[in-house]
Every structure is written in structure tokens, then in C-alpha cells.
Amino acid sequence: MTQTVSDLMTTNLFTVSTSSTLHDAHNLMKEKSIRHIPVVDENNLLVGILTQKIMIAKVMGIVTTFGENSLQRREKKIKVEDIMTTDFIRLAPSQSLQEVVTFFVENRHGCMPVVDENNKLLGLLTSSDFVKLAARLLSIN
């Protein structure tokens, strides 16, 4: 039975570095159909997260201010480190899913990164992971 964060988290991750651009991240989200991109340093230590919500807000701001024709050019000038969020909860792989699911529901988070004691990125726990778990549990009955 699934009981800890490590039992449910996604480990096949796509990441970007702080020097990546908004253009890089935008393309990665589109190509891989993902909504959250962990931002890591050269040692795979977590330094931030770029969410679809942040990215869309930035893209819409560019389009509104400068027009759609300048989007790609302007996206290439914006570094991920300048728009990523650094204010987020980190999970440990051994944390109880019961504890985490309550936090997800109460705070309406879409994802939370899973790191080891040195802040090395191990995985992501997303709201989609909980939906998949619910689907498995419902198919049992």
C-alpha cells in the first residue's frame, strides 16, 4: 500500500538550470506536457521551481506589453532564476502521505519537490499523483 511520499512521487523529472531562459522552460513545458519544472544547480540541488502559472503570467505580460511577434525574442532574454519561485515547501521521501495530502488540499498546491537532507532533488509530488492514486484505489473496489 502506498504510504509515504517516496511511494507516490514522480522521479522521472525534467529540470532546468538557473541560467536557462523562459524560452527554454516554455518549450520544455510544451514538449513534455508538464506544469512544474524544478530549477537545479550544477550539483542537482534544488534552488527553485518554475510553475505553469508563473510562466503563463510572464508570457501574457510580454504579449500584452510588446505584442506576440516579440514573444520569442523577449523570452530568450529572461533567465529562469529571475522568475522562479523560491518560496515553497520541500518534502522528505519518508513523509506520510496522510500528512501531505492534507497540506495539498488546504493550501491548493499543484506540486511539492522531494529532496534529501542535502537538498538534492529526488522527485516531485503533484496533485496528479494523488489523482492517479485515487483512481487505483477506486478500481480495487
Sequence and secondary structure as in RCSB ss.txt:
>XXXX:A:sequence
MTQTVSDLMTTNLFTVSTSSTLHDAHNLMKEKSIRHIPVVDENNLLVGILTQKIMIAKVMGIVTTFGENSLQRRE
KKIKVEDIMTTDFIRLAPSQSLQEVVTFFVENRHGCMPVVDENNKLLGLLTSSDFVKLAARLLSIN
>XXXX:A:secstr
   BHHHH B S   EETT BHHHHHHHHHHHT SEEEEE TT BEEEEEEHHHHHHHHHHHHHHH GGGHHHHH
TTSBGGGT B     B TTSBHHHHHHHHHHHT SEEEEE TT BEEEEEEHHHHHHHHHHHHHH 
